[in-house]
Amino acid sequence: MTVVHRAPEGDGGLEFTVRLTPEETRVLTREVRELAEIADSCLWALGMLRTGVNSRDPGAPPPIPGDYYAALRHLERIAPWIEGTQNAVIRALAESGEGTYRLAHALHTDEEAAVRRRADVLGNPPSRWETWAAKGVAE
Protein backbone atom coordinates (compact mmCIF):
# COMPACT_ATOMS: atom_id res chain seq x y z
CA MET A 1 0.00 0.00 0.00
CA THR A 2 1.23 3.45 -0.87
CA VAL A 3 -0.25 6.77 0.22
CA VAL A 4 0.75 9.84 -1.73
CA HIS A 5 -0.20 13.46 -1.29
CA ARG A 6 0.90 16.26 -3.52
CA ALA A 7 0.08 19.87 -4.18
CA PRO A 8 -0.76 20.38 -7.87
CA GLU A 9 1.15 23.32 -9.24
CA GLY A 10 -0.68 26.60 -9.25
CA ASP A 11 -4.07 25.66 -7.79
CA GLY A 12 -3.25 25.79 -4.07
CA GLY A 13 -5.05 22.50 -3.45
CA LEU A 14 -3.85 19.08 -2.34
CA GLU A 15 -4.38 15.64 -3.90
CA PHE A 16 -4.43 12.50 -1.76
CA THR A 17 -4.05 9.08 -3.40
CA VAL A 18 -4.07 5.57 -1.93
CA ARG A 19 -2.69 2.80 -4.17
CA LEU A 20 -3.27 -0.81 -3.14
CA THR A 21 -1.39 -3.90 -4.21
CA PRO A 22 -3.46 -6.52 -6.07
CA GLU A 23 -3.62 -8.66 -2.89
CA GLU A 24 -4.73 -5.70 -0.75
CA THR A 25 -7.34 -4.84 -3.38
CA ARG A 26 -8.68 -8.40 -3.23
CA VAL A 27 -9.17 -8.33 0.56
CA LEU A 28 -9.91 -4.62 1.17
CA THR A 29 -12.03 -3.27 -1.70
CA ARG A 30 -15.23 -2.79 0.35
CA GLU A 31 -13.35 -1.28 3.30
CA VAL A 32 -11.37 1.09 1.08
CA ARG A 33 -14.55 2.49 -0.42
CA GLU A 34 -16.09 3.00 3.02
CA LEU A 35 -12.89 4.44 4.50
CA ALA A 36 -12.65 6.84 1.57
CA GLU A 37 -16.17 8.08 2.36
CA ILE A 38 -15.27 8.42 6.04
CA ALA A 39 -11.99 10.23 5.30
CA ASP A 40 -13.87 12.52 2.92
CA SER A 41 -16.45 13.32 5.60
CA CYS A 42 -13.76 13.87 8.23
CA LEU A 43 -11.79 16.28 6.06
CA TRP A 44 -14.99 18.02 4.96
CA ALA A 45 -16.08 18.48 8.59
CA LEU A 46 -12.62 19.71 9.62
CA GLY A 47 -12.66 22.17 6.75
CA MET A 48 -16.11 23.48 7.72
CA LEU A 49 -15.15 23.77 11.38
CA ARG A 50 -11.90 25.59 10.67
CA THR A 51 -12.98 27.85 7.80
CA GLY A 52 -16.68 28.38 8.50
CA VAL A 53 -17.34 27.51 4.85
CA ASN A 54 -19.10 24.56 3.21
CA SER A 55 -16.86 24.03 0.20
CA ARG A 56 -19.28 21.52 -1.34
CA ASP A 57 -22.03 24.05 -2.00
CA PRO A 58 -21.79 26.64 -4.80
CA GLY A 59 -20.64 29.98 -3.47
CA ALA A 60 -19.07 28.33 -0.38
CA PRO A 61 -21.77 29.36 2.12
CA PRO A 62 -21.46 28.84 5.88
CA PRO A 63 -22.29 25.27 6.97
CA ILE A 64 -25.81 24.54 8.13
CA PRO A 65 -26.74 21.84 10.68
CA GLY A 66 -27.63 19.43 7.86
CA ASP A 67 -24.04 19.64 6.59
CA TYR A 68 -22.69 18.62 9.97
CA TYR A 69 -25.24 15.80 10.27
CA ALA A 70 -24.20 14.50 6.85
CA ALA A 71 -20.57 14.38 7.99
CA LEU A 72 -21.49 12.68 11.28
CA ARG A 73 -23.29 9.84 9.50
CA HIS A 74 -19.94 8.68 8.15
CA LEU A 75 -17.76 9.70 11.10
CA GLU A 76 -19.82 7.64 13.53
CA ARG A 77 -18.72 4.46 11.75
CA ILE A 78 -14.97 4.93 12.18
CA ALA A 79 -14.51 4.54 15.96
CA PRO A 80 -15.36 0.81 16.16
CA TRP A 81 -13.21 0.10 13.09
CA ILE A 82 -10.21 1.85 14.62
CA GLU A 83 -10.64 0.23 18.03
CA GLY A 84 -11.08 -3.22 16.50
CA THR A 85 -8.02 -2.76 14.30
CA GLN A 86 -5.93 -1.48 17.22
CA ASN A 87 -6.94 -4.45 19.35
CA ALA A 88 -6.22 -6.90 16.51
CA VAL A 89 -2.74 -5.41 16.08
CA ILE A 90 -2.08 -5.54 19.84
CA ARG A 91 -3.21 -9.19 19.90
CA ALA A 92 -1.03 -10.03 16.86
CA LEU A 93 2.00 -8.39 18.49
CA ALA A 94 1.42 -10.31 21.72
CA GLU A 95 1.01 -13.58 19.82
CA SER A 96 4.28 -12.91 17.98
CA GLY A 97 6.10 -12.71 21.31
CA GLU A 98 6.73 -8.97 21.25
CA GLY A 99 7.16 -7.26 24.60
CA THR A 100 5.54 -4.04 25.70
CA TYR A 101 8.38 -1.51 25.40
CA ARG A 102 7.75 -0.79 21.71
CA LEU A 103 3.99 -1.11 22.23
CA ALA A 104 4.18 1.71 24.79
CA HIS A 105 6.06 3.87 22.30
CA ALA A 106 3.53 3.13 19.53
CA LEU A 107 0.62 3.94 21.86
CA HIS A 108 2.30 7.14 23.10
CA THR A 109 2.12 5.96 26.67
CA ASP A 110 4.32 4.47 29.38
CA GLU A 111 5.09 0.79 29.58
CA GLU A 112 2.81 0.21 32.57
CA ALA A 113 -0.18 1.53 30.60
CA ALA A 114 0.84 -0.60 27.61
CA VAL A 115 0.94 -3.70 29.83
CA ARG A 116 -2.59 -2.91 31.05
CA ARG A 117 -3.86 -2.28 27.52
CA ARG A 118 -2.39 -5.56 26.23
CA ALA A 119 -3.77 -7.47 29.23
CA ASP A 120 -7.20 -5.96 28.60
CA VAL A 121 -7.13 -7.05 24.94
CA LEU A 122 -5.81 -10.53 25.69
CA GLY A 123 -8.16 -10.99 28.65
CA ASN A 124 -11.21 -10.77 26.42
CA PRO A 125 -12.27 -12.67 23.33
CA PRO A 126 -11.94 -10.70 20.09
CA SER A 127 -14.79 -8.25 19.62
CA ARG A 128 -16.92 -8.21 16.50
CA TRP A 129 -14.79 -5.39 15.08
CA GLU A 130 -11.49 -7.01 16.05
CA THR A 131 -12.59 -10.12 14.16
CA TRP A 132 -13.62 -7.92 11.24
CA ALA A 133 -10.16 -6.29 11.22
CA ALA A 134 -8.29 -9.61 11.34
CA LYS A 135 -10.52 -11.72 9.10
CA GLY A 136 -12.66 -9.35 7.06
CA VAL A 137 -15.94 -10.48 8.61
CA ALA A 138 -17.79 -9.15 11.64
CA GLU A 139 -19.05 -12.24 13.47
ABEGO torsion letter per residue (X at the ends): XBBBBBBBBGAGBBBBBBBBBAAAAAAAAAAAAAAAAAAAAAAAAAAAAAAGBBAABBGGBBBBAAAAAAAAAAAAAAAAAAAAAAAAAAAAAAAAGBBAAAAAAAAGBBAAAAAAAAAAAAABBBBAAAAAAAAGBBX
